[in-house]
Amino acid sequence: MIKRNQPVLLERVNKMRQATNVGEYQEYQGFSGLLKAIEMEKEAILDELDLAHLRGRGGAAFPLGKKWRHLYGAKGDTKYIVCNADEGEPGTFKDKALLKHDPLSVIEGMVIAGYLFSAKAGYIYMRGEYLGIQKIFQEALDNAEKAGFLGENILGIPGFNYNITIISGAGAYVCGENSALLNSIEGKTGRPRVKPPHLADVGLYLQPTLVNNVESFAGIPVILREGGQAYRELGTEDGGGTKLICLSGHIKNRGLYEVNLGTSLQDILYSEEYGGGSSTGRPLKFIHFGGQSGPIGAVQHLEDCIYSYEGLWDKNLSIGSGAIVVMDDQVSIVDYLVQVAAFFAHESCGKCTPCRLGTTRILELLTKFNNQTAVVGDLERLEKMLMHVTNLSACGLGQSVANPMKSGLAYFPEEFEAGIREAVAPVKGGLW
C-alpha cells in the first residue's frame, strides 16, 4: 500500500542497474498495472482513473480521466495513442529523467492506453536534443516486445496487437502544443491546428487520438496497481497523486524531486529535504512557476502557499510543467522578463500575426524598460500589447506570453517605472 512521502514515479530511478531490463523492472512491480488492467472491465479502468483525479502533467492540468473517457466514447475503429515527450520548457527536466532512467513505466502506461482503446499504434514524440535518450528508449521498446508486452497478441490475448514508434522532433518549442505535434508526426510543418474539432475526435491522420505527457503516462500503472482512491490520497481532493518538480535558479539544492500535492511551498523552498534555501545567501525575491509560460510570484506573498493545483490557483499561479525557477533579490524582474520575451519571440512559429509580431513588439518594449529608455505611455502600450497577443493568438504559445509579464508587472511595478526616462527638455535655438 502506497503512503504519502513515498515516491511512486521515482521509485525505480537510479535504483535499477539497467533501466531497459524488463525482468529488473518487474522486480519493482513493473507491468503489474498492465496485468491488472487486462483483468478488468474497460469501464472499470476509466472509473479508477476518474477516482484518481490525475490532472495532466504537461501543463494544462486537464483531468486525465475526462480526456480518456472522451476518447473512449469517440466514434471510429482506428484510434492512436501519442506521448508528448517534446520537453522544451526551460527549467523543466522531469520527463528527461523518466525517459532515461525508467522508460518502461512510460511504455507500460502507453500499452494500457492501447489496450483500453483497442489501438494498434502508439507514437512517442521526443525532442531531437534527446538523441541519446531516444536510443535508450528504443532499447526498452525492443526488450518489451521480446518479453511479450508489445507486438502481436500481447500477453497471449488474441487481437491485442500494439506497437510504439519513436518520432524525433526538430527543436521547435511550439510542437509541445498537441495539435502542432500531431502535424509534425504527419510530416507537416509543426504549427497548431484550428480547434474545434477536438483531437479526441479528429487527431492524428484525422482519427480519434489520445495525447498525454510522459509523466501522465508513467502515473497510469501506479493508479491501476494501487487503486484510484489510494493514488488520490497522495495528493489533494482537487488533484491526486504526486508531482515531479524541477528546482533551479538561486536555490541551494537544485534538481528533480517528487512531492505530494498539498506540500507546503515553504518546505519545498527552504527544507534541506528539497530546496535548502538560497544558494547565494541573499533573500529570495520571486519564483517563476511552471516554465516560461507560467506566472511569477513574489516570495514575500507566498508564506502560506500550498503546492497544489488549487493552492497555487488561489494565488493566481499555476503548477504548469512543474518547473520552479527561483531568483534572489539581486535579479531585476525587467531584465529577467527580457530573456523570457526573447525566448517567445524566437519560438513563435509565425502562423498567426498577433504572436509573430506581438512577441517581437513585447521584446522591444521590455528592452526599452531594461535600458531605461522607455517613455511615458510605453507602460500602457505594453499592457495593451499583452492583452492583444493573449486574446488573438491561435495557440497556447501566444496565449500564455502575458502570464509572466503581467504577474511580474503586478508585483514589481516600480522596476518598470524606473525604466521610464524623464521627459526630454526642448532644445533652445532655431529650427535647424
C-alpha positions as CSV (number, residue, x, y, z in Angstrom):
1,M,0.0,0.0,0.0
2,I,1.5,3.3,-1.0
3,K,1.8,6.1,1.6
4,R,2.4,9.9,1.5
5,N,6.0,10.9,1.2
6,Q,6.7,7.6,-0.6
7,P,8.0,8.1,-4.2
8,V,5.9,6.4,-6.8
9,L,7.2,7.9,-10.0
10,L,10.9,8.0,-9.0
11,E,10.8,4.7,-7.1
12,R,13.0,3.0,-9.7
13,V,15.0,6.0,-10.9
14,N,18.7,5.4,-10.0
15,K,17.8,2.1,-8.4
16,M,17.7,-0.2,-11.4
17,R,21.1,-1.3,-12.7
18,Q,19.7,-1.3,-16.3
19,A,16.7,0.8,-16.9
20,T,15.7,-1.1,-20.1
21,N,15.7,-4.5,-18.5
22,V,12.2,-5.9,-18.3
23,G,13.0,-8.5,-15.7
24,E,14.5,-6.0,-13.3
25,Y,11.6,-3.6,-14.0
26,Q,9.2,-6.4,-12.9
27,E,11.1,-6.8,-9.6
28,Y,9.9,-3.2,-8.8
29,Q,6.3,-4.1,-9.6
30,G,6.7,-3.2,-13.3
31,F,3.9,-4.2,-15.6
32,S,1.7,-5.2,-12.6
33,G,-0.6,-2.3,-13.6
34,L,-1.0,-3.7,-17.1
35,L,-1.6,-7.2,-15.8
36,K,-4.3,-5.9,-13.5
37,A,-5.8,-3.8,-16.3
38,I,-6.3,-6.7,-18.7
39,E,-8.3,-8.5,-15.9
40,M,-10.7,-5.5,-15.5
41,E,-13.7,-4.3,-17.5
42,K,-12.7,-1.3,-19.6
43,E,-15.3,0.9,-17.9
44,A,-13.8,-0.1,-14.6
45,I,-10.4,1.2,-15.8
46,L,-12.0,4.5,-16.6
47,D,-13.7,4.6,-13.2
48,E,-10.3,4.2,-11.4
49,L,-8.8,7.0,-13.5
50,D,-11.7,9.2,-12.6
51,L,-11.3,8.4,-8.9
52,A,-7.6,9.1,-9.0
53,H,-8.2,12.6,-10.3
54,L,-4.9,12.7,-12.1
55,R,-4.5,16.1,-13.8
56,G,-2.5,16.2,-17.0
57,R,1.2,16.7,-16.1
58,G,2.1,18.5,-19.3
59,G,0.9,21.9,-18.0
60,A,-2.8,22.3,-18.8
61,A,-3.9,20.3,-15.8
62,F,-7.0,18.9,-17.6
63,P,-8.4,15.8,-15.7
64,L,-7.0,12.8,-17.4
65,G,-10.0,10.7,-16.7
66,K,-12.3,13.0,-18.6
67,K,-9.9,13.1,-21.6
68,W,-9.7,9.2,-21.7
69,R,-13.5,8.9,-21.3
70,H,-14.0,11.3,-24.2
71,L,-11.7,9.2,-26.5
72,Y,-13.4,6.0,-25.3
73,G,-16.7,7.3,-26.5
74,A,-15.4,8.7,-29.8
75,K,-16.6,7.0,-32.9
76,G,-14.0,5.3,-35.1
77,D,-12.4,1.9,-35.4
78,T,-8.9,3.3,-35.6
79,K,-7.5,5.2,-32.6
80,Y,-4.0,6.4,-31.9
81,I,-2.0,6.8,-28.7
82,V,0.6,9.6,-28.6
83,C,3.0,10.5,-25.8
84,N,4.2,14.1,-25.8
85,A,7.9,13.9,-24.9
86,D,8.8,17.2,-26.5
87,E,10.1,18.6,-23.3
88,G,11.2,22.1,-24.5
89,E,10.0,24.2,-21.5
90,P,13.0,26.0,-19.9
91,G,13.6,25.0,-16.3
92,T,11.9,21.6,-16.9
93,F,13.8,18.3,-16.9
94,K,11.4,15.8,-15.3
95,D,10.4,13.9,-18.4
96,K,14.1,13.5,-19.3
97,A,14.7,11.6,-16.1
98,L,11.7,9.2,-16.6
99,L,12.7,8.6,-20.3
100,K,16.3,7.9,-19.4
101,H,16.0,6.1,-16.1
102,D,12.5,4.5,-16.2
103,P,11.4,4.2,-19.8
104,L,9.4,1.0,-19.2
105,S,7.0,2.9,-16.9
106,V,6.1,5.2,-19.8
107,I,5.8,2.2,-22.1
108,E,3.5,0.4,-19.7
109,G,1.2,3.4,-19.4
110,M,1.0,3.7,-23.2
111,V,0.3,-0.1,-23.5
112,I,-2.5,0.2,-21.0
113,A,-4.0,3.0,-23.2
114,G,-3.5,0.8,-26.2
115,Y,-5.4,-2.0,-24.6
116,L,-8.3,0.3,-23.3
117,F,-8.8,1.9,-26.7
118,S,-8.1,-1.1,-28.9
119,A,-5.4,1.0,-30.6
120,K,-2.9,-0.7,-32.9
121,A,-0.3,2.1,-33.0
122,G,1.3,4.4,-30.5
123,Y,3.8,7.2,-31.0
124,I,6.2,9.0,-28.7
125,Y,7.3,12.4,-30.0
126,M,10.6,13.0,-28.3
127,R,12.6,16.2,-28.6
128,G,15.5,15.9,-31.0
129,E,18.0,17.1,-28.4
130,Y,17.4,13.9,-26.5
131,L,19.1,11.8,-29.2
132,G,20.9,9.6,-26.6
133,I,17.7,9.1,-24.7
134,Q,15.9,8.0,-27.9
135,K,18.4,5.2,-28.2
136,I,17.8,4.1,-24.6
137,F,14.0,4.2,-25.1
138,Q,14.3,2.2,-28.3
139,E,16.2,-0.5,-26.4
140,A,13.4,-0.5,-23.8
141,L,10.8,-0.9,-26.6
142,D,12.8,-3.8,-28.1
143,N,13.1,-5.5,-24.8
144,A,9.4,-5.1,-24.0
145,E,8.5,-6.6,-27.4
146,K,10.8,-9.6,-26.7
147,A,9.1,-10.1,-23.4
148,G,5.7,-10.1,-24.9
149,F,4.5,-6.7,-23.8
150,L,4.4,-5.2,-27.3
151,G,3.8,-6.6,-30.7
152,E,1.3,-9.3,-31.8
153,N,-1.1,-10.9,-29.4
154,I,0.3,-9.2,-26.3
155,L,0.2,-11.4,-23.2
156,G,-1.4,-14.1,-25.2
157,I,-4.6,-12.0,-25.8
158,P,-5.8,-12.7,-29.4
159,G,-6.1,-9.4,-31.3
160,F,-4.2,-7.3,-28.8
161,N,-1.7,-6.1,-31.3
162,Y,0.1,-2.8,-30.5
163,N,3.5,-1.2,-31.3
164,I,5.1,2.1,-30.3
165,T,7.2,4.2,-32.6
166,I,9.6,7.0,-31.7
167,I,9.3,10.2,-33.6
168,S,12.2,12.7,-33.2
169,G,11.4,16.4,-33.0
170,A,13.5,19.1,-34.5
171,G,13.8,21.6,-31.7
172,A,10.5,23.5,-32.1
173,Y,9.0,24.6,-28.8
174,V,5.6,25.1,-30.4
175,C,5.5,21.3,-31.1
176,G,4.8,20.9,-27.4
177,E,1.3,22.1,-28.4
178,N,-0.6,18.9,-29.1
179,S,-2.0,19.7,-32.5
180,A,1.3,21.1,-33.7
181,L,2.9,17.9,-32.5
182,L,0.4,15.7,-34.5
183,N,1.1,17.8,-37.6
184,S,4.8,17.2,-37.2
185,I,4.3,13.4,-36.8
186,E,2.4,13.5,-40.1
187,G,5.3,15.2,-41.8
188,K,3.7,18.6,-42.0
189,T,5.0,21.9,-40.6
190,G,4.8,21.9,-36.8
191,R,2.1,24.5,-36.5
192,P,-1.1,24.4,-34.4
193,R,-4.5,23.5,-35.8
194,V,-7.7,25.4,-35.5
195,K,-9.9,23.9,-32.8
196,P,-12.5,22.5,-32.7
197,P,-12.6,19.7,-33.7
198,H,-11.1,18.2,-30.6
199,L,-8.1,15.9,-31.1
200,A,-10.0,13.1,-29.4
201,D,-12.4,13.2,-32.4
202,V,-10.1,14.3,-35.2
203,G,-6.5,13.9,-34.4
204,L,-3.6,12.0,-36.0
205,Y,-4.3,11.2,-39.6
206,L,-7.8,12.6,-38.8
207,Q,-8.6,9.7,-36.5
208,P,-9.5,9.9,-32.8
209,T,-6.3,10.4,-30.8
210,L,-5.1,10.5,-27.2
211,V,-2.2,12.8,-26.4
212,N,-0.7,12.8,-22.9
213,N,2.5,13.8,-21.3
214,V,5.4,11.5,-20.2
215,E,4.7,12.0,-16.5
216,S,1.0,11.4,-17.1
217,F,1.6,8.0,-18.8
218,A,4.0,7.0,-16.0
219,G,1.3,7.6,-13.4
220,I,-1.3,5.2,-15.1
221,P,0.3,1.9,-14.0
222,V,0.5,3.3,-10.4
223,I,-3.2,4.1,-10.4
224,L,-4.2,0.7,-11.7
225,R,-1.8,-1.2,-9.4
226,E,-2.7,0.6,-6.2
227,G,-6.2,1.8,-6.9
228,G,-7.6,5.2,-7.8
229,Q,-8.5,6.2,-4.2
230,A,-5.1,5.3,-2.9
231,Y,-3.5,7.4,-5.6
232,R,-5.8,10.3,-5.0
233,E,-4.9,10.3,-1.3
234,L,-1.3,11.0,-2.2
235,G,-2.4,14.5,-3.3
236,T,-5.5,16.6,-2.6
237,E,-9.2,16.4,-3.5
238,D,-8.7,18.7,-6.5
239,G,-5.6,16.9,-7.8
240,G,-4.5,13.4,-6.9
241,G,-1.0,11.9,-6.7
242,T,2.5,13.2,-6.6
243,K,4.2,15.8,-8.8
244,L,7.7,15.9,-10.2
245,I,9.2,19.3,-9.6
246,C,12.3,20.8,-11.1
247,L,14.1,23.2,-8.8
248,S,16.6,25.6,-10.4
249,G,18.0,29.1,-10.2
250,H,19.2,30.6,-6.9
251,I,18.3,27.6,-4.8
252,K,20.8,25.5,-2.9
253,N,19.7,22.0,-3.8
254,R,18.9,22.2,-7.5
255,G,17.5,19.1,-9.1
256,L,14.4,16.9,-9.6
257,Y,12.1,15.9,-6.7
258,E,8.8,14.1,-6.2
259,V,6.4,15.8,-3.8
260,N,2.9,15.1,-2.7
261,L,0.4,17.6,-4.0
262,G,-0.5,19.6,-0.8
263,T,3.1,20.1,0.4
264,S,3.9,23.5,1.8
265,L,5.8,25.7,-0.6
266,Q,8.0,26.9,2.2
267,D,9.1,23.3,2.8
268,I,9.9,22.9,-0.9
269,L,12.0,26.1,-0.9
270,Y,13.7,26.0,2.5
271,S,13.8,22.5,3.9
272,E,17.0,20.5,3.4
273,E,15.0,17.6,2.0
274,Y,14.2,19.8,-1.0
275,G,15.5,23.3,-1.9
276,G,17.5,24.1,1.1
277,G,17.1,27.9,0.8
278,S,19.0,30.5,-1.1
279,S,22.2,29.4,-2.9
280,T,23.7,32.9,-2.7
281,G,22.9,33.8,0.9
282,R,20.7,36.6,-0.4
283,P,16.9,36.8,0.3
284,L,14.8,35.1,-2.4
285,K,12.8,37.6,-4.4
286,F,10.5,35.8,-6.9
287,I,9.6,32.4,-8.3
288,H,8.7,31.5,-11.9
289,F,6.3,28.6,-11.8
290,G,5.6,26.0,-14.5
291,G,8.0,27.1,-17.2
292,Q,8.4,30.2,-19.3
293,S,4.7,30.4,-20.0
294,G,3.8,30.3,-16.3
295,P,3.1,33.2,-13.9
296,I,5.6,34.7,-11.5
297,G,5.0,35.0,-7.7
298,A,6.8,37.3,-5.2
299,V,8.2,35.2,-2.4
300,Q,7.0,37.6,0.3
301,H,3.4,36.9,-0.7
302,L,3.8,33.1,-0.6
303,E,4.5,32.3,3.0
304,D,1.2,30.4,3.4
305,C,1.1,28.9,-0.1
306,I,0.4,25.2,-0.5
307,Y,1.9,23.5,-3.6
308,S,-1.2,22.0,-5.1
309,Y,-3.4,23.0,-8.1
310,E,-6.0,24.8,-6.0
311,G,-3.3,26.2,-3.7
312,L,-1.5,27.9,-6.5
313,W,-4.7,28.9,-8.3
314,D,-5.7,30.8,-5.2
315,K,-2.6,32.9,-5.6
316,N,-3.1,33.4,-9.3
317,L,-0.3,31.0,-10.0
318,S,-0.1,27.5,-11.6
319,I,1.9,24.3,-11.4
320,G,2.3,24.0,-15.2
321,S,5.1,21.6,-16.1
322,G,6.4,21.5,-12.5
323,A,9.3,23.9,-13.1
324,I,10.2,26.1,-10.1
325,V,12.8,28.8,-11.1
326,V,13.9,30.7,-8.0
327,M,15.6,34.2,-8.2
328,D,17.2,36.2,-5.4
329,D,16.9,39.9,-4.7
330,Q,19.8,40.9,-7.0
331,V,17.8,40.0,-10.1
332,S,15.9,42.7,-11.9
333,I,12.4,41.5,-12.9
334,V,12.6,43.5,-16.1
335,D,16.0,42.0,-17.1
336,Y,14.6,38.5,-16.3
337,L,11.5,39.2,-18.4
338,V,13.6,40.4,-21.4
339,Q,15.1,36.9,-21.5
340,V,11.6,35.3,-21.3
341,A,10.3,37.6,-24.1
342,A,13.3,36.8,-26.3
343,F,12.5,33.1,-25.9
344,F,8.9,33.5,-27.0
345,A,9.9,35.8,-29.9
346,H,12.4,33.2,-31.1
347,E,10.0,30.2,-30.7
348,S,6.9,31.7,-32.3
349,C,6.0,29.6,-35.3
350,G,4.8,32.6,-37.3
351,K,1.4,31.1,-38.2
352,C,-0.6,33.9,-36.7
353,T,0.2,37.6,-36.9
354,P,-0.6,38.5,-33.3
355,C,2.0,36.1,-32.0
356,R,4.5,36.5,-34.8
357,L,4.7,40.3,-34.5
358,G,3.3,40.7,-31.0
359,T,6.1,38.7,-29.3
360,T,8.7,40.9,-31.1
361,R,7.0,44.1,-30.1
362,I,6.8,42.9,-26.4
363,L,10.5,42.2,-26.5
364,E,11.3,45.6,-27.9
365,L,9.2,47.4,-25.2
366,L,10.7,45.3,-22.4
367,T,14.2,46.1,-23.7
368,K,13.4,49.8,-23.6
369,F,12.4,49.5,-19.9
370,N,15.6,47.5,-19.2
371,N,17.8,50.1,-20.9
372,Q,15.9,52.9,-19.1
373,T,14.9,54.4,-22.5
374,A,11.1,53.8,-22.2
375,V,9.0,56.9,-22.4
376,V,5.7,58.0,-20.9
377,G,2.9,55.8,-22.4
378,D,5.1,52.7,-23.0
379,L,3.7,51.0,-19.9
380,E,0.2,51.4,-21.3
381,R,1.4,50.2,-24.7
382,L,3.0,47.1,-23.1
383,E,-0.2,46.3,-21.3
384,K,-2.3,46.7,-24.4
385,M,0.1,44.6,-26.4
386,L,0.0,41.8,-23.8
387,M,-3.9,41.9,-24.0
388,H,-4.0,41.7,-27.8
389,V,-1.4,38.9,-28.1
390,T,-3.3,36.9,-25.4
391,N,-6.7,37.3,-26.9
392,L,-5.9,37.0,-30.6
393,S,-3.2,34.3,-30.8
394,A,-4.0,31.0,-32.3
395,C,-2.5,28.6,-29.7
396,G,-1.2,28.4,-26.2
397,L,2.2,29.8,-27.0
398,G,0.9,33.3,-27.8
399,Q,-2.0,33.0,-25.4
400,S,0.4,32.4,-22.4
401,V,3.1,35.0,-23.2
402,A,1.4,37.5,-20.9
403,N,1.4,35.3,-17.9
404,P,4.9,36.1,-16.6
405,M,4.8,39.7,-17.9
406,K,1.6,40.7,-16.2
407,S,2.4,39.0,-12.9
408,G,5.9,40.5,-12.9
409,L,4.4,43.9,-13.5
410,A,1.8,43.4,-10.8
411,Y,4.3,42.5,-8.1
412,F,7.2,44.9,-9.1
413,P,5.7,47.9,-10.9
414,E,8.4,50.2,-9.5
415,E,11.1,48.4,-11.5
416,F,9.2,49.1,-14.7
417,E,8.6,52.7,-13.8
418,A,12.3,53.1,-13.1
419,G,12.9,52.4,-16.8
420,I,10.9,55.4,-17.9
421,R,13.2,58.4,-18.6
422,E,12.1,61.8,-17.7
423,A,10.6,64.0,-20.4
424,V,13.3,65.5,-22.6
425,A,13.5,69.3,-22.4
426,P,13.0,71.1,-25.7
427,V,16.2,72.3,-27.4
428,K,16.6,76.0,-27.4
429,G,17.6,77.9,-30.6
430,G,16.5,77.9,-34.2
431,L,14.5,75.3,-36.0
432,W,17.6,73.8,-37.5
